[in-house]
């Protein structure tokens, strides 16, 4: 049975599942799953930075609610694209 609250605690659940599926398809060959692994790492890094920022600001919970995450991610990408 899947944990119904998994996404609440793991904002990279989709990326994690894509990585596992790639592993299954490719007999756990990491080289063939390079892009899925890198995408998962980038996701973990991003949400780790968000959590650290929220911790420093005294914002709880450290991870924003699931329904706010897409907006936060889009704002970050927009801001990053304007800097480049």
N, CA, C and O atoms as CSV, one atom per row, in Angstrom:
chain,resi,resn,atom,element,x,y,z
A,1,UNK,N,N,0.837,-1.186,0.000
A,1,UNK,CA,C,0.000,0.000,0.000
A,1,UNK,C,C,0.882,1.250,0.000
A,1,UNK,O,O,1.840,1.335,0.768
A,2,UNK,N,N,0.568,2.189,-0.835
A,2,UNK,CA,C,1.333,3.428,-0.915
A,2,UNK,C,C,0.969,4.356,0.226
A,2,UNK,O,O,-0.176,4.394,0.677
A,3,UNK,N,N,1.954,5.100,0.681
A,3,UNK,CA,C,1.730,6.089,1.724
A,3,UNK,C,C,1.019,7.289,1.108
A,3,UNK,O,O,1.560,7.943,0.217
A,4,UNK,N,N,-0.181,7.575,1.575
A,4,UNK,CA,C,-0.968,8.675,1.014
A,4,UNK,C,C,-0.342,10.029,1.315
A,4,UNK,O,O,-0.595,10.999,0.600
A,5,UNK,N,N,0.468,10.107,2.358
A,5,UNK,CA,C,1.092,11.367,2.735
A,5,UNK,C,C,2.523,11.486,2.220
A,5,UNK,O,O,3.235,12.411,2.610
A,6,UNK,N,N,2.953,10.588,1.369
A,6,UNK,CA,C,4.342,10.585,0.906
A,6,UNK,C,C,4.714,11.913,0.249
A,6,UNK,O,O,5.804,12.434,0.488
A,7,UNK,N,N,3.831,12.461,-0.567
A,7,UNK,CA,C,4.124,13.721,-1.257
A,7,UNK,C,C,4.234,14.886,-0.272
A,7,UNK,O,O,4.945,15.858,-0.527
A,8,UNK,N,N,3.538,14.782,0.831
A,8,UNK,CA,C,3.590,15.824,1.857
A,8,UNK,C,C,5.005,15.965,2.415
A,8,UNK,O,O,5.461,17.075,2.691
A,9,UNK,N,N,5.691,14.846,2.577
A,9,UNK,CA,C,7.029,14.839,3.171
A,9,UNK,C,C,8.151,14.739,2.150
A,9,UNK,O,O,9.314,14.963,2.486
A,10,UNK,N,N,7.820,14.407,0.911
A,10,UNK,CA,C,8.831,14.260,-0.134
A,10,UNK,C,C,8.395,15.041,-1.370
A,10,UNK,O,O,7.645,14.525,-2.198
A,11,UNK,N,N,8.863,16.286,-1.497
A,11,UNK,CA,C,8.446,17.090,-2.654
A,11,UNK,C,C,9.010,16.571,-3.976
A,11,UNK,O,O,8.605,17.027,-5.045
A,12,UNK,N,N,9.929,15.634,-3.907
A,12,UNK,CA,C,10.544,15.068,-5.117
A,12,UNK,C,C,10.057,13.643,-5.375
A,12,UNK,O,O,10.758,12.848,-6.001
A,13,UNK,N,N,8.878,13.329,-4.901
A,13,UNK,CA,C,8.348,11.978,-5.058
A,13,UNK,C,C,8.231,11.582,-6.529
A,13,UNK,O,O,8.570,10.458,-6.899
A,14,UNK,N,N,7.758,12.493,-7.358
A,14,UNK,CA,C,7.613,12.203,-8.799
A,14,UNK,C,C,8.974,11.883,-9.422
A,14,UNK,O,O,9.111,10.910,-10.164
A,15,UNK,N,N,9.974,12.706,-9.115
A,15,UNK,CA,C,11.313,12.504,-9.661
A,15,UNK,C,C,11.932,11.208,-9.128
A,15,UNK,O,O,12.632,10.500,-9.853
A,16,UNK,N,N,11.667,10.912,-7.869
A,16,UNK,CA,C,12.165,9.682,-7.270
A,16,UNK,C,C,11.557,8.468,-7.974
A,16,UNK,O,O,12.266,7.519,-8.311
A,17,UNK,N,N,10.251,8.505,-8.190
A,17,UNK,CA,C,9.580,7.393,-8.859
A,17,UNK,C,C,10.063,7.221,-10.290
A,17,UNK,O,O,10.223,6.093,-10.756
A,18,UNK,N,N,10.299,8.331,-11.001
A,18,UNK,CA,C,10.829,8.235,-12.363
A,18,UNK,C,C,12.215,7.581,-12.376
A,18,UNK,O,O,12.537,6.804,-13.276
A,19,UNK,N,N,13.021,7.903,-11.376
A,19,UNK,CA,C,14.352,7.303,-11.270
A,19,UNK,C,C,14.235,5.805,-11.020
A,19,UNK,O,O,14.926,5.017,-11.666
A,20,UNK,N,N,13.374,5.403,-10.096
A,20,UNK,CA,C,13.188,3.976,-9.807
A,20,UNK,C,C,12.673,3.220,-11.029
A,20,UNK,O,O,13.111,2.104,-11.306
A,21,UNK,N,N,11.739,3.835,-11.758
A,21,UNK,CA,C,11.223,3.181,-12.967
A,21,UNK,C,C,12.325,3.006,-14.004
A,21,UNK,O,O,12.400,1.975,-14.672
A,22,UNK,N,N,13.182,4.021,-14.135
A,22,UNK,CA,C,14.302,3.922,-15.067
A,22,UNK,C,C,15.238,2.792,-14.657
A,22,UNK,O,O,15.685,2.010,-15.495
A,23,UNK,N,N,15.527,2.715,-13.371
A,23,UNK,CA,C,16.371,1.621,-12.868
A,23,UNK,C,C,15.766,0.274,-13.225
A,23,UNK,O,O,16.464,-0.620,-13.703
A,24,UNK,N,N,14.484,0.131,-12.996
A,24,UNK,CA,C,13.808,-1.136,-13.291
A,24,UNK,C,C,13.884,-1.485,-14.775
A,24,UNK,O,O,14.124,-2.637,-15.138
A,25,UNK,N,N,13.677,-0.480,-15.630
A,25,UNK,CA,C,13.713,-0.707,-17.087
A,25,UNK,C,C,15.106,-1.063,-17.583
A,25,UNK,O,O,15.255,-1.803,-18.555
A,26,UNK,N,N,16.125,-0.536,-16.913
A,26,UNK,CA,C,17.496,-0.658,-17.411
A,26,UNK,C,C,18.402,-1.504,-16.518
A,26,UNK,O,O,19.621,-1.334,-16.520
A,27,UNK,N,N,17.800,-2.412,-15.760
A,27,UNK,CA,C,18.557,-3.351,-14.940
A,27,UNK,C,C,19.545,-2.639,-14.006
A,27,UNK,O,O,20.675,-3.089,-13.819
A,28,UNK,N,N,19.103,-1.536,-13.435
A,28,UNK,CA,C,19.857,-0.735,-12.460
A,28,UNK,C,C,21.185,-0.217,-12.997
A,28,UNK,O,O,22.160,-0.090,-12.256
A,29,UNK,N,N,21.213,0.079,-14.288
A,29,UNK,CA,C,22.390,0.675,-14.922
A,29,UNK,C,C,22.301,2.190,-14.744
A,29,UNK,O,O,21.492,2.855,-15.390
A,30,UNK,N,N,23.146,2.725,-13.857
A,30,UNK,CA,C,23.099,4.154,-13.531
A,30,UNK,C,C,23.386,5.034,-14.750
A,30,UNK,O,O,22.817,6.118,-14.873
A,31,UNK,N,N,24.239,4.591,-15.629
A,31,UNK,CA,C,24.576,5.402,-16.802
A,31,UNK,C,C,23.352,5.628,-17.689
A,31,UNK,O,O,23.187,6.709,-18.255
A,32,UNK,N,N,22.516,4.640,-17.810
A,32,UNK,CA,C,21.323,4.772,-18.642
A,32,UNK,C,C,20.259,5.647,-17.992
A,32,UNK,O,O,19.330,6.105,-18.657
A,33,UNK,N,N,20.397,5.874,-16.703
A,33,UNK,CA,C,19.420,6.682,-15.965
A,33,UNK,C,C,20.015,8.014,-15.526
A,33,UNK,O,O,19.525,8.637,-14.584
A,34,UNK,N,N,21.056,8.446,-16.199
A,34,UNK,CA,C,21.782,9.653,-15.807
A,34,UNK,C,C,20.856,10.863,-15.670
A,34,UNK,O,O,20.919,11.568,-14.663
A,35,UNK,N,N,20.005,11.114,-16.657
A,35,UNK,CA,C,19.155,12.306,-16.640
A,35,UNK,C,C,18.117,12.244,-15.515
A,35,UNK,O,O,17.839,13.253,-14.868
A,36,UNK,N,N,17.550,11.064,-15.285
A,36,UNK,CA,C,16.579,10.919,-14.198
A,36,UNK,C,C,17.249,11.154,-12.844
A,36,UNK,O,O,16.677,11.800,-11.967
A,37,UNK,N,N,18.454,10.628,-12.681
A,37,UNK,CA,C,19.197,10.795,-11.435
A,37,UNK,C,C,19.537,12.267,-11.217
A,37,UNK,O,O,19.360,12.788,-10.116
A,38,UNK,N,N,20.018,12.932,-12.249
A,38,UNK,CA,C,20.387,14.349,-12.130
A,38,UNK,C,C,19.162,15.216,-11.836
A,38,UNK,O,O,19.240,16.162,-11.053
A,39,UNK,N,N,18.046,14.893,-12.459
A,39,UNK,CA,C,16.817,15.629,-12.204
A,39,UNK,C,C,16.387,15.452,-10.746
A,39,UNK,O,O,15.979,16.417,-10.099
A,40,UNK,N,N,16.476,14.245,-10.237
A,40,UNK,CA,C,16.131,13.967,-8.844
A,40,UNK,C,C,17.067,14.724,-7.896
A,40,UNK,O,O,16.617,15.304,-6.908
A,41,UNK,N,N,18.360,14.718,-8.196
A,41,UNK,CA,C,19.333,15.446,-7.370
A,41,UNK,C,C,19.031,16.951,-7.368
A,41,UNK,O,O,19.096,17.602,-6.325
A,42,UNK,N,N,18.703,17.493,-8.541
A,42,UNK,CA,C,18.389,18.927,-8.631
A,42,UNK,C,C,17.141,19.250,-7.814
A,42,UNK,O,O,17.083,20.284,-7.149
A,43,UNK,N,N,16.162,18.385,-7.860
A,43,UNK,CA,C,14.937,18.585,-7.092
A,43,UNK,C,C,15.246,18.578,-5.600
A,43,UNK,O,O,14.792,19.461,-4.872
A,44,UNK,N,N,16.009,17.598,-5.138
A,44,UNK,CA,C,16.363,17.513,-3.720
A,44,UNK,C,C,17.152,18.747,-3.285
A,44,UNK,O,O,16.941,19.270,-2.191
A,45,UNK,N,N,18.056,19.206,-4.141
A,45,UNK,CA,C,18.847,20.390,-3.809
A,45,UNK,C,C,17.941,21.613,-3.679
A,45,UNK,O,O,18.051,22.371,-2.715
A,46,UNK,N,N,17.045,21.802,-4.650
A,46,UNK,CA,C,16.139,22.947,-4.627
A,46,UNK,C,C,15.304,22.963,-3.359
A,46,UNK,O,O,15.261,23.978,-2.663
A,47,UNK,N,N,14.639,21.857,-3.045
A,47,UNK,CA,C,13.768,21.841,-1.872
A,47,UNK,C,C,14.567,21.879,-0.578
A,47,UNK,O,O,14.058,22.339,0.444
A,48,UNK,N,N,15.805,21.406,-0.602
A,48,UNK,CA,C,16.681,21.559,0.559
A,48,UNK,C,C,16.993,23.025,0.806
A,48,UNK,O,O,17.019,23.474,1.952
A,49,UNK,N,N,17.231,23.777,-0.273
A,49,UNK,CA,C,17.482,25.213,-0.156
A,49,UNK,C,C,16.233,25.955,0.341
A,49,UNK,O,O,16.337,26.875,1.153
A,50,UNK,N,N,15.068,25.556,-0.144
A,50,UNK,CA,C,13.821,26.166,0.312
A,50,UNK,C,C,13.644,25.905,1.809
A,50,UNK,O,O,13.293,26.813,2.563
A,51,UNK,N,N,13.886,24.673,2.232
A,51,UNK,CA,C,13.749,24.331,3.650
A,51,UNK,C,C,14.726,25.116,4.508
A,51,UNK,O,O,14.364,25.603,5.578
A,52,UNK,N,N,15.969,25.241,4.041
A,52,UNK,CA,C,16.978,25.999,4.787
A,52,UNK,C,C,16.574,27.463,4.916
A,52,UNK,O,O,16.704,28.057,5.986
A,53,UNK,N,N,16.085,28.039,3.824
A,53,UNK,CA,C,15.628,29.427,3.848
A,53,UNK,C,C,14.488,29.602,4.850
A,53,UNK,O,O,14.495,30.533,5.655
A,54,UNK,N,N,13.518,28.706,4.793
A,54,UNK,CA,C,12.372,28.798,5.697
A,54,UNK,C,C,12.811,28.619,7.153
A,54,UNK,O,O,12.272,29.271,8.048
A,55,UNK,N,N,13.791,27.735,7.390
A,55,UNK,CA,C,14.307,27.544,8.748
A,55,UNK,C,C,14.943,28.829,9.261
A,55,UNK,O,O,14.692,29.242,10.394
A,56,UNK,N,N,15.775,29.467,8.419
A,56,UNK,CA,C,16.437,30.722,8.808
A,56,UNK,C,C,15.429,31.834,9.080
A,56,UNK,O,O,15.654,32.686,9.940
A,57,UNK,N,N,14.326,31.824,8.349
A,57,UNK,CA,C,13.293,32.855,8.504
A,57,UNK,C,C,12.303,32.522,9.623
A,57,UNK,O,O,11.435,33.329,9.954
A,58,UNK,N,N,12.442,31.335,10.195
A,58,UNK,CA,C,11.526,30.914,11.253
A,58,UNK,C,C,10.156,30.506,10.741
A,58,UNK,O,O,9.178,30.531,11.488
A,59,UNK,N,N,10.078,30.127,9.463
A,59,UNK,CA,C,8.807,29.726,8.847
A,59,UNK,C,C,8.615,28.230,9.048
A,59,UNK,O,O,9.499,27.429,8.746
A,60,UNK,N,N,7.452,27.870,9.560
A,60,UNK,CA,C,7.119,26.454,9.725
A,60,UNK,C,C,5.796,26.193,9.049
A,60,UNK,O,O,4.920,27.058,9.069
A,61,UNK,N,N,5.623,25.055,8.464
A,61,UNK,CA,C,6.569,23.953,8.337
A,61,UNK,C,C,7.691,24.303,7.363
A,61,UNK,O,O,7.580,25.236,6.567
A,62,UNK,N,N,8.773,23.531,7.446
A,62,UNK,CA,C,9.934,23.818,6.600
A,62,UNK,C,C,9.635,23.607,5.125
A,62,UNK,O,O,10.175,24.309,4.270
A,63,UNK,N,N,8.785,22.651,4.827
A,63,UNK,CA,C,8.333,22.466,3.444
A,63,UNK,C,C,6.960,23.105,3.305
A,63,UNK,O,O,6.083,22.880,4.139
A,64,UNK,N,N,6.766,23.899,2.259
A,64,UNK,CA,C,5.454,24.520,2.060
A,64,UNK,C,C,4.403,23.455,1.756
A,64,UNK,O,O,4.742,22.345,1.348
A,65,UNK,N,N,3.135,23.790,1.954
A,65,UNK,CA,C,2.063,22.843,1.621
A,65,UNK,C,C,2.140,22.433,0.150
A,65,UNK,O,O,2.587,23.197,-0.706
A,66,UNK,N,N,1.699,21.228,-0.114
A,66,UNK,CA,C,1.770,20.662,-1.468
A,66,UNK,C,C,1.165,21.599,-2.504
A,66,UNK,O,O,1.717,21.760,-3.593
A,67,UNK,N,N,0.036,22.218,-2.173
A,67,UNK,CA,C,-0.654,23.070,-3.147
A,67,UNK,C,C,0.106,24.365,-3.454
A,67,UNK,O,O,-0.204,25.026,-4.445
A,68,UNK,N,N,1.082,24.742,-2.643
A,68,UNK,CA,C,1.875,25.952,-2.885
A,68,UNK,C,C,3.204,25.673,-3.591
A,68,UNK,O,O,3.857,26.608,-4.053
A,69,UNK,N,N,3.605,24.435,-3.680
A,69,UNK,CA,C,4.940,24.095,-4.174
A,69,UNK,C,C,5.169,24.460,-5.631
A,69,UNK,O,O,6.242,24.947,-5.986
A,70,UNK,N,N,4.189,24.233,-6.465
A,70,UNK,CA,C,4.345,24.545,-7.890
A,70,UNK,C,C,4.555,26.041,-8.084
A,70,UNK,O,O,5.393,26.454,-8.885
A,71,UNK,N,N,3.801,26.850,-7.357
A,71,UNK,CA,C,3.941,28.305,-7.453
A,71,UNK,C,C,5.338,28.739,-7.007
A,71,UNK,O,O,5.950,29.595,-7.646
A,72,UNK,N,N,5.841,28.169,-5.936
A,72,UNK,CA,C,7.177,28.506,-5.432
A,72,UNK,C,C,8.240,28.119,-6.456
A,72,UNK,O,O,9.179,28.875,-6.708
A,73,UNK,N,N,8.082,26.947,-7.035
A,73,UNK,CA,C,9.044,26.486,-8.044
A,73,UNK,C,C,9.026,27.396,-9.269
A,73,UNK,O,O,10.084,27.740,-9.796
A,74,UNK,N,N,7.845,27.788,-9.724
A,74,UNK,CA,C,7.730,28.676,-10.879
A,74,UNK,C,C,8.340,30.046,-10.596
A,74,UNK,O,O,9.022,30.609,-11.453
A,75,UNK,N,N,8.101,30.584,-9.406
A,75,UNK,CA,C,8.681,31.877,-9.029
A,75,UNK,C,C,10.212,31.801,-9.024
A,75,UNK,O,O,10.885,32.729,-9.474
A,76,UNK,N,N,10.743,30.718,-8.525
A,76,UNK,CA,C,12.192,30.524,-8.504
A,76,UNK,C,C,12.744,30.484,-9.922
A,76,UNK,O,O,13.747,31.133,-10.218
A,77,UNK,N,N,12.093,29.723,-10.798
A,77,UNK,CA,C,12.571,29.606,-12.177
A,77,UNK,C,C,12.480,30.945,-12.902
A,77,UNK,O,O,13.377,31.295,-13.669
A,78,UNK,N,N,11.408,31.695,-12.667
A,78,UNK,CA,C,11.249,33.009,-13.287
A,78,UNK,C,C,12.355,33.950,-12.817
A,78,UNK,O,O,12.967,34.652,-13.622
A,79,UNK,N,N,12.601,33.959,-11.532
A,79,UNK,CA,C,13.636,34.805,-10.957
A,79,UNK,C,C,15.025,34.416,-11.488
A,79,UNK,O,O,15.847,35.278,-11.799
A,80,UNK,N,N,15.264,33.130,-11.582
A,80,UNK,CA,C,16.566,32.644,-12.069
A,80,UNK,C,C,16.766,33.010,-13.538
A,80,UNK,O,O,17.869,33.382,-13.937
A,81,UNK,N,N,15.713,32.909,-14.339
A,81,UNK,CA,C,15.811,33.256,-15.762
A,81,UNK,C,C,16.050,34.745,-15.962
A,81,UNK,O,O,16.736,35.136,-16.906
A,82,UNK,N,N,15.497,35.581,-15.093
A,82,UNK,CA,C,15.712,37.030,-15.196
A,82,UNK,C,C,17.153,37.403,-14.845
A,82,UNK,O,O,17.679,38.388,-15.364
A,83,UNK,N,N,17.792,36.633,-13.974
A,83,UNK,CA,C,19.159,36.886,-13.577
A,83,UNK,C,C,20.150,36.541,-14.698
A,83,UNK,O,O,21.232,37.124,-14.779
A,84,UNK,N,N,19.778,35.609,-15.542
A,84,UNK,CA,C,20.682,35.164,-16.619
A,84,UNK,C,C,20.597,36.046,-17.794
A,84,UNK,O,O,21.287,35.818,-18.788
